[in-house]
Amino acid sequence: MATINVYEQYFKAECTFNDVERHAACVLLISTSENGCVKYEVAVNFFPHRSEDDYAISYDAYFSKVLYEAPGRRSKKREKELLDELSLQAELLAKEANGVIFWEQPLTEARMG
């Protein structure tokens, strides 16, 4: 199995989960290839971010959704299409968690894999 973060970026965010205030979120587009099939999922992980250098990830506020799963392999064209809808899909996950992502306040540069 090969798992790759196609996209990863940290943003300021707000969410309270398990009675813990979260002030940041990691947004990911993840590709998993296994046995001739490829799967892409969007993930949002809210974490406390109590100071400017606090990037300790807590995995209890992790939300994900499969966007695509089919026989085949990674495709740059498909990845571009999924990246185009990434913020919308991440917003839906954040809303389900009663959280919000502040897209205009990135904490890191986007990393593409």
Protein Blocks (a to p, Z undefined) as FASTA:
>chain_A
ZZddfbacdddddddeehiacfbdcdddddddeehiacddddddddfklafklccdcfkl
cccddfbdceddddfklmmmmmmmmmmmmmmmmmmnopacdfklcfbdcddZZ
